[in-house]
Amino acid sequence: MNTRHPLNHSAMDPVRPWRLTSLVWLAWSAVGTALLLHGPLPAWLSFSNAVFLLLGGLVTSWQLVVQLGRVAGSLSILLLALGGFLVEVLGVHTGFPFGAYRYTEALGLQLWHVPLAIGGAWVLIGGASFLAARELFVSPWAQSIAAPLLGVCLDALLDPVASHVLRDWTWLSGGPWYGIPRQNFIAWMGVLLCMECVLLILGRAASTDRHPAISRGVALRRGQHRRSQLPAVVGPVFLLFGLVGIAHGFYLPVLVAAIPWLGVITVGQLRSLSKQTAGDGRV
């Protein structure tokens, strides 16, 4: 008699929490988008921006652990969240490296005048850029350049919408990109380059580190391990910031972010389909 538990048993499906979190984040984004298209959020929903960042950080964190393994993935999440938060603390108090700005109360609880939820934003942007670069290139050198560029393109959309529409922060120095200084994007490029290089090192060192439960869960359904999960990671971002950006006239930021990211997602999906087809042909 076969005494093994079925692989699709809920207790053995570590992918299910990620799917649930992804669906919650997508729903949260859809509702938030609908509300923002009709005007500012009501005061009783002031916490929603922080929840959006935290949910996005959680979804991205899971994929980092799946891609890099338990130890390296956790270290990557810590680097992005804590490193990004500390750089923000430096920026708020000194104006370096991003330029002069300050956070409002829109993102909730703050430490040293920086919202705690901003760590989720760094995991989301830095992690998604890292995952996207891995789908595009095999060469670590190419990945180390592509990831920061993708992150800067994404920030080119997020920053105008977050500062002008969501009022998450206010720029004090001004600049040519919808009131945002060039220094901000140069700093994003530099900080992300450093972070992505560390993530690449962790990824190479993690080739033998795979959490058994996660690896088993990722492959629970036929072909699951071959499918790109990037749309689930960045889709809600473009749903909210893309549509809200268009509604408020930020057409150029939407194009700057959407063109490269849609290209990456398309390439990833085509490669996933090709691998799945090749795998099915060998069965």
Buried (B, 14 or more C-beta within 10 A) or exposed (E): EEEEEEEEEEEBBBBBEBEEBBEBBBEBBBEBBEBBEEEEBEEEEEBBBBBBBBBBBBBBBBBBBBBBBBBBBBBBBEBBBEBBBEBBBBBBEEBEBBBBBEBBEBBBEBEEEBBBBBBBBBBBBBBBBBBBBBBBBEEBEEBBBBBBBBBBBBBBBBBBBBBBBBBBBEBEBEBEBBBBBEBBBBBBBEBBBBBBBBBBEBBEBBEEEBBEEBBBBBBBEEBEBBBBBBBBBBBBBBBBBBBBBBBBEBEBBBBBBBEBBEEBBEBBBEBBBEBBEEEEEEE
